[in-house]
Amino acid sequence: MRRSVAAQRRRDAGWFLLPLLAALLIVAGWPLARTIWLSFTDASLAGGAHGFVGIENYAFLMGDPDWWRAVRNTLVFATVSVALETALGLGIALVLDAQIRGRGLLRAAVLVPWAIPTVVSAQLWAWMLHDQYGVINEVLLALGVIDVPRAWLADRTLAMASVIAVDVWKTTPFMVLLLLAALQTVPVELHEAAQVDGAGPIRRFMVVTLPVIRPALLVAVIFRSLDALRIFDLIYVMVGNASATATMAVYARQHMVDFQDAGYGSAASTLLFAVIALATALFITLGRLTAPPAAR
């Protein structure tokens, strides 16, 4: 009886999900399939007939040092920014979860950077980091931290660090929001029991808080990693197509739009999709392998 009820529920769930799957197939599946198909052609945005060229675009892509530089830039950006945002987000969420005065005002203030559109915040920081009239140089010069103005976005050694800093400022509130919501679900009784057993704050965090918020933490890291791997707008607005910071998305856009090579740009976009899909699978697999047996 229970088995038949469970089977019926699965069938009902399938029917309810069918419209959503159909919408996803139209909205996401068709453009993706079209992009993959174009990656095997010599299509151009200029128009005209295009023919099948097989894996020629991918072969040229694998031999292009600019592509591998974009891959490296993307991985560096994603790794460093997500790590910093996770650490800062967790720390800020723990502070906001504590019983302190003005907690509501602090929560609202923390969300301000995330509420600003990415293009607006990117342009704002580009002006602030300008080497001639940027306020960042003015403040650092006044404090004696630097002795000459720095070209933060033009210097190859500083551009990536500057972009990562802006992304951390912009997106850490997203991590705070998810982790703070998870912290609200931690039962107070567990902390009280651990405290009675003599566990200190760090011990209570490791054995009580962290296991409870682990699923939310994993979801937050996956979401942010996906966003970081496909980063485009922030970097393009701040530094354009500069090779020191160009990511895979910037590289694909440059060849597809600037060079009008739809086939080659589609190949780069397809590989970007493959990298994101692989990263998602790895995160989910690692999350399951490292989860406690009862949570698997």
KEVOVO-26519 format. One line per field, with one value per residue (C-alpha): residue number from 1; residue in one letter; x, y, z. Coordinates in nm, 3 decimals. Example, Ala and Ser with C-alpha at 12.3 -4.5 7.8 and 13.67 -1.06 7.14 Angstrom:
<nodes>
i: [1 | 2]
aa: [A | S]
x: [1.230 | 1.367]
y: [-0.450 | -0.106]
z: [0.780 | 0.714]
</nodes>
This chain:
<nodes>
i: [1 | 2 | 3 | 4 | 5 | 6 | 7 | 8 | 9 | 10 | 11 | 12 | 13 | 14 | 15 | 16 | 17 | 18 | 19 | 20 | 21 | 22 | 23 | 24 | 25 | 26 | 27 | 28 | 29 | 30 | 31 | 32 | 33 | 34 | 35 | 36 | 37 | 38 | 39 | 40 | 41 | 42 | 43 | 44 | 45 | 46 | 47 | 48 | 49 | 50 | 51 | 52 | 53 | 54 | 55 | 56 | 57 | 58 | 59 | 60 | 61 | 62 | 63 | 64 | 65 | 66 | 67 | 68 | 69 | 70 | 71 | 72 | 73 | 74 | 75 | 76 | 77 | 78 | 79 | 80 | 81 | 82 | 83 | 84 | 85 | 86 | 87 | 88 | 89 | 90 | 91 | 92 | 93 | 94 | 95 | 96 | 97 | 98 | 99 | 100 | 101 | 102 | 103 | 104 | 105 | 106 | 107 | 108 | 109 | 110 | 111 | 112 | 113 | 114 | 115 | 116 | 117 | 118 | 119 | 120 | 121 | 122 | 123 | 124 | 125 | 126 | 127 | 128 | 129 | 130 | 131 | 132 | 133 | 134 | 135 | 136 | 137 | 138 | 139 | 140 | 141 | 142 | 143 | 144 | 145 | 146 | 147 | 148 | 149 | 150 | 151 | 152 | 153 | 154 | 155 | 156 | 157 | 158 | 159 | 160 | 161 | 162 | 163 | 164 | 165 | 166 | 167 | 168 | 169 | 170 | 171 | 172 | 173 | 174 | 175 | 176 | 177 | 178 | 179 | 180 | 181 | 182 | 183 | 184 | 185 | 186 | 187 | 188 | 189 | 190 | 191 | 192 | 193 | 194 | 195 | 196 | 197 | 198 | 199 | 200 | 201 | 202 | 203 | 204 | 205 | 206 | 207 | 208 | 209 | 210 | 211 | 212 | 213 | 214 | 215 | 216 | 217 | 218 | 219 | 220 | 221 | 222 | 223 | 224 | 225 | 226 | 227 | 228 | 229 | 230 | 231 | 232 | 233 | 234 | 235 | 236 | 237 | 238 | 239 | 240 | 241 | 242 | 243 | 244 | 245 | 246 | 247 | 248 | 249 | 250 | 251 | 252 | 253 | 254 | 255 | 256 | 257 | 258 | 259 | 260 | 261 | 262 | 263 | 264 | 265 | 266 | 267 | 268 | 269 | 270 | 271 | 272 | 273 | 274 | 275 | 276 | 277 | 278 | 279 | 280 | 281 | 282 | 283 | 284 | 285 | 286 | 287 | 288 | 289 | 290 | 291 | 292 | 293 | 294 | 295 | 296]
aa: [M | R | R | S | V | A | A | Q | R | R | R | D | A | G | W | F | L | L | P | L | L | A | A | L | L | I | V | A | G | W | P | L | A | R | T | I | W | L | S | F | T | D | A | S | L | A | G | G | A | H | G | F | V | G | I | E | N | Y | A | F | L | M | G | D | P | D | W | W | R | A | V | R | N | T | L | V | F | A | T | V | S | V | A | L | E | T | A | L | G | L | G | I | A | L | V | L | D | A | Q | I | R | G | R | G | L | L | R | A | A | V | L | V | P | W | A | I | P | T | V | V | S | A | Q | L | W | A | W | M | L | H | D | Q | Y | G | V | I | N | E | V | L | L | A | L | G | V | I | D | V | P | R | A | W | L | A | D | R | T | L | A | M | A | S | V | I | A | V | D | V | W | K | T | T | P | F | M | V | L | L | L | L | A | A | L | Q | T | V | P | V | E | L | H | E | A | A | Q | V | D | G | A | G | P | I | R | R | F | M | V | V | T | L | P | V | I | R | P | A | L | L | V | A | V | I | F | R | S | L | D | A | L | R | I | F | D | L | I | Y | V | M | V | G | N | A | S | A | T | A | T | M | A | V | Y | A | R | Q | H | M | V | D | F | Q | D | A | G | Y | G | S | A | A | S | T | L | L | F | A | V | I | A | L | A | T | A | L | F | I | T | L | G | R | L | T | A | P | P | A | A | R]
x: [0.000 | 0.275 | 0.467 | 0.168 | 0.109 | 0.475 | 0.460 | 0.146 | 0.314 | 0.614 | 0.383 | 0.194 | 0.523 | 0.627 | 0.307 | 0.350 | 0.710 | 0.627 | 0.529 | 0.846 | 1.063 | 0.892 | 0.956 | 1.321 | 1.357 | 1.229 | 1.404 | 1.737 | 1.758 | 1.707 | 1.961 | 2.215 | 2.163 | 2.188 | 2.514 | 2.662 | 2.564 | 2.714 | 3.041 | 3.090 | 3.039 | 3.213 | 2.911 | 2.960 | 2.749 | 2.795 | 2.550 | 2.576 | 2.590 | 2.793 | 2.923 | 3.016 | 3.383 | 3.383 | 3.610 | 3.822 | 3.707 | 3.783 | 4.124 | 4.217 | 4.077 | 4.295 | 4.602 | 4.525 | 4.734 | 4.483 | 4.213 | 4.426 | 4.509 | 4.136 | 4.084 | 4.354 | 4.210 | 3.864 | 3.986 | 4.193 | 3.904 | 3.653 | 3.877 | 3.995 | 3.667 | 3.449 | 3.691 | 3.699 | 3.324 | 3.256 | 3.490 | 3.367 | 3.005 | 3.019 | 3.193 | 2.947 | 2.650 | 2.771 | 2.800 | 2.453 | 2.308 | 2.431 | 2.204 | 2.349 | 2.190 | 2.110 | 2.114 | 1.826 | 1.997 | 2.322 | 2.142 | 1.988 | 2.321 | 2.503 | 2.264 | 2.321 | 2.619 | 2.426 | 2.121 | 2.321 | 2.315 | 2.645 | 2.702 | 2.645 | 2.877 | 3.143 | 3.142 | 3.140 | 3.447 | 3.618 | 3.592 | 3.705 | 4.010 | 4.110 | 4.480 | 4.430 | 4.107 | 4.007 | 3.917 | 4.099 | 4.435 | 4.346 | 4.267 | 4.575 | 4.800 | 4.654 | 4.712 | 5.068 | 5.002 | 5.130 | 5.360 | 5.245 | 4.905 | 4.854 | 4.693 | 4.485 | 4.303 | 4.581 | 4.861 | 4.872 | 4.983 | 4.700 | 4.408 | 4.299 | 4.331 | 4.125 | 3.849 | 3.839 | 3.815 | 3.519 | 3.346 | 3.397 | 3.247 | 2.954 | 2.866 | 2.959 | 2.608 | 2.463 | 2.662 | 2.564 | 2.196 | 2.200 | 2.419 | 2.229 | 1.905 | 2.072 | 2.197 | 1.840 | 1.756 | 2.019 | 1.828 | 1.924 | 1.888 | 2.185 | 2.409 | 2.287 | 2.350 | 2.699 | 2.775 | 2.663 | 2.902 | 3.184 | 3.225 | 3.370 | 3.254 | 3.483 | 3.392 | 3.021 | 3.058 | 3.238 | 3.011 | 2.675 | 2.652 | 2.859 | 2.681 | 2.341 | 2.428 | 2.635 | 2.367 | 2.306 | 2.681 | 2.723 | 2.439 | 2.587 | 2.932 | 2.787 | 2.578 | 2.866 | 3.109 | 2.876 | 2.841 | 3.216 | 3.301 | 3.073 | 3.168 | 3.143 | 2.968 | 3.185 | 3.514 | 3.402 | 3.273 | 3.582 | 3.867 | 3.716 | 3.903 | 4.237 | 4.427 | 4.535 | 4.174 | 3.985 | 3.777 | 3.631 | 3.306 | 3.491 | 3.701 | 3.390 | 3.214 | 3.516 | 3.538 | 3.164 | 3.080 | 3.399 | 3.545 | 3.200 | 3.308 | 2.992 | 3.127 | 3.447 | 3.270 | 3.010 | 3.290 | 3.433 | 3.086 | 3.027 | 3.351 | 3.257 | 2.928 | 3.118 | 3.349 | 3.055 | 2.870 | 3.182 | 3.238 | 2.875 | 2.905 | 3.229 | 3.083 | 2.774 | 2.980 | 3.226 | 2.937 | 2.781 | 3.110 | 3.200 | 2.850 | 2.772 | 2.625 | 2.282 | 2.263 | 2.344]
y: [0.000 | 0.241 | 0.150 | 0.222 | 0.557 | 0.652 | 0.554 | 0.762 | 1.061 | 1.026 | 1.014 | 1.321 | 1.503 | 1.420 | 1.567 | 1.883 | 1.919 | 1.861 | 2.226 | 2.350 | 2.105 | 2.210 | 2.577 | 2.505 | 2.310 | 2.607 | 2.885 | 2.715 | 2.392 | 2.536 | 2.823 | 2.580 | 2.329 | 2.611 | 2.733 | 2.383 | 2.337 | 2.672 | 2.576 | 2.313 | 2.565 | 2.870 | 3.094 | 3.469 | 3.744 | 3.930 | 3.683 | 3.463 | 3.087 | 2.882 | 2.530 | 2.245 | 2.249 | 1.971 | 2.023 | 2.285 | 2.563 | 2.353 | 2.253 | 2.618 | 2.705 | 2.444 | 2.592 | 2.956 | 3.087 | 3.369 | 3.110 | 2.933 | 3.269 | 3.337 | 2.994 | 3.069 | 3.413 | 3.263 | 2.994 | 3.242 | 3.486 | 3.217 | 3.047 | 3.360 | 3.552 | 3.261 | 3.170 | 3.529 | 3.574 | 3.249 | 3.335 | 3.694 | 3.597 | 3.336 | 3.573 | 3.857 | 3.618 | 3.497 | 3.856 | 3.947 | 3.634 | 3.739 | 3.930 | 4.279 | 4.621 | 4.764 | 4.419 | 4.504 | 4.818 | 4.630 | 4.361 | 4.623 | 4.803 | 4.482 | 4.416 | 4.756 | 4.650 | 4.347 | 4.561 | 4.789 | 4.666 | 4.509 | 4.745 | 5.048 | 4.927 | 4.827 | 5.172 | 5.335 | 5.142 | 5.204 | 5.578 | 5.535 | 5.331 | 5.570 | 5.660 | 6.037 | 6.139 | 5.829 | 5.873 | 5.554 | 5.703 | 6.029 | 5.853 | 5.628 | 5.923 | 6.123 | 5.833 | 5.782 | 5.424 | 5.500 | 5.778 | 5.795 | 5.731 | 5.370 | 5.262 | 4.994 | 4.876 | 4.936 | 4.763 | 4.391 | 4.304 | 4.500 | 4.466 | 4.115 | 4.191 | 4.508 | 4.327 | 4.050 | 4.309 | 4.476 | 4.142 | 4.049 | 4.384 | 4.333 | 3.969 | 3.894 | 4.012 | 3.725 | 3.478 | 3.661 | 3.638 | 3.264 | 3.177 | 3.403 | 3.230 | 2.895 | 3.010 | 3.094 | 2.723 | 2.608 | 2.495 | 2.692 | 2.375 | 2.217 | 2.510 | 2.502 | 2.128 | 2.164 | 2.451 | 2.243 | 1.970 | 2.224 | 2.301 | 2.644 | 2.878 | 2.726 | 2.372 | 2.454 | 2.606 | 2.299 | 2.029 | 2.211 | 2.507 | 2.387 | 2.049 | 2.221 | 2.496 | 2.264 | 2.216 | 2.591 | 2.655 | 2.406 | 2.566 | 2.913 | 2.801 | 2.627 | 2.929 | 3.170 | 2.942 | 2.922 | 3.300 | 3.349 | 3.104 | 3.285 | 3.636 | 3.891 | 4.219 | 4.328 | 4.265 | 4.395 | 4.724 | 4.781 | 4.674 | 4.570 | 4.304 | 4.345 | 4.016 | 4.035 | 3.998 | 3.858 | 3.557 | 3.283 | 3.477 | 3.795 | 3.594 | 3.434 | 3.770 | 3.933 | 3.672 | 3.647 | 4.020 | 4.217 | 3.971 | 3.863 | 3.496 | 3.325 | 2.974 | 3.026 | 3.230 | 2.953 | 2.700 | 2.911 | 2.947 | 2.572 | 2.499 | 2.755 | 2.569 | 2.239 | 2.383 | 2.513 | 2.180 | 1.990 | 2.224 | 2.179 | 1.800 | 1.808 | 2.033 | 1.815 | 1.495 | 1.630 | 1.756 | 1.410 | 1.232 | 1.460 | 1.469 | 1.264 | 0.920 | 1.018 | 1.319 | 1.133]
z: [0.000 | 0.096 | -0.218 | -0.441 | -0.268 | -0.314 | -0.683 | -0.729 | -0.569 | -0.800 | -1.101 | -0.979 | -0.922 | -1.277 | -1.420 | -1.212 | -1.330 | -1.695 | -1.774 | -1.604 | -1.799 | -2.124 | -2.047 | -1.966 | -2.289 | -2.489 | -2.297 | -2.221 | -2.418 | -2.767 | -2.735 | -2.588 | -2.868 | -3.124 | -2.972 | -2.974 | -3.337 | -3.442 | -3.270 | -3.543 | -3.824 | -3.970 | -3.906 | -3.895 | -3.746 | -4.072 | -4.227 | -4.532 | -4.567 | -4.325 | -4.350 | -4.122 | -4.016 | -3.758 | -3.458 | -3.633 | -3.400 | -3.093 | -3.229 | -3.286 | -2.944 | -2.772 | -2.938 | -2.861 | -2.569 | -2.517 | -2.443 | -2.184 | -2.029 | -2.005 | -1.845 | -1.589 | -1.517 | -1.469 | -1.229 | -1.029 | -1.008 | -0.908 | -0.652 | -0.472 | -0.483 | -0.369 | -0.089 | 0.040 | 0.006 | 0.191 | 0.479 | 0.508 | 0.457 | 0.732 | 0.970 | 0.908 | 0.932 | 1.272 | 1.392 | 1.263 | 1.419 | 1.764 | 1.999 | 1.951 | 1.947 | 1.604 | 1.445 | 1.210 | 1.083 | 1.027 | 0.829 | 0.601 | 0.555 | 0.463 | 0.175 | 0.009 | -0.213 | -0.338 | -0.419 | -0.652 | -1.017 | -1.118 | -1.411 | -1.188 | -0.912 | -1.168 | -1.327 | -0.983 | -0.873 | -1.208 | -1.139 | -0.779 | -0.889 | -1.167 | -1.149 | -1.207 | -1.035 | -0.838 | -0.473 | -0.372 | -0.467 | -0.295 | 0.032 | 0.022 | -0.061 | 0.228 | 0.467 | 0.343 | 0.231 | -0.120 | -0.240 | -0.605 | -0.765 | -0.875 | -1.202 | -1.033 | -1.345 | -1.598 | -1.407 | -1.493 | -1.140 | -0.974 | -1.216 | -1.116 | -0.744 | -0.791 | -0.978 | -0.717 | -0.438 | -0.608 | -0.662 | -0.296 | -0.192 | -0.428 | -0.364 | -0.003 | 0.105 | -0.100 | 0.108 | 0.426 | 0.336 | 0.271 | 0.569 | 0.807 | 0.709 | 0.777 | 1.116 | 1.214 | 1.186 | 1.440 | 1.753 | 2.061 | 2.269 | 2.094 | 2.185 | 2.543 | 2.571 | 2.424 | 2.660 | 2.958 | 2.840 | 2.857 | 2.486 | 2.406 | 2.126 | 1.863 | 1.962 | 1.955 | 1.611 | 1.476 | 1.622 | 1.637 | 1.399 | 1.104 | 1.054 | 1.061 | 0.811 | 0.592 | 0.320 | 0.294 | 0.288 | 0.004 | -0.195 | -0.141 | -0.258 | -0.565 | -0.664 | -0.619 | -0.802 | -1.100 | -1.105 | -1.072 | -1.349 | -1.595 | -1.479 | -1.757 | -1.676 | -1.382 | -1.560 | -1.899 | -1.756 | -1.541 | -1.771 | -2.104 | -2.303 | -2.121 | -2.138 | -1.772 | -1.653 | -1.954 | -1.851 | -2.069 | -2.106 | -2.207 | -2.456 | -2.609 | -2.638 | -2.802 | -3.078 | -3.132 | -3.129 | -3.196 | -3.449 | -3.582 | -3.564 | -3.440 | -3.492 | -3.295 | -3.027 | -2.993 | -2.944 | -2.662 | -2.509 | -2.531 | -2.349 | -2.085 | -2.036 | -2.008 | -1.743 | -1.538 | -1.568 | -1.459 | -1.165 | -1.054 | -1.070 | -0.870 | -0.600 | -0.561 | -0.555 | -0.300 | -0.088 | -0.082 | -0.013 | 0.278 | 0.426 | 0.737 | 0.656 | 0.793 | 0.559 | 0.238]
</nodes>
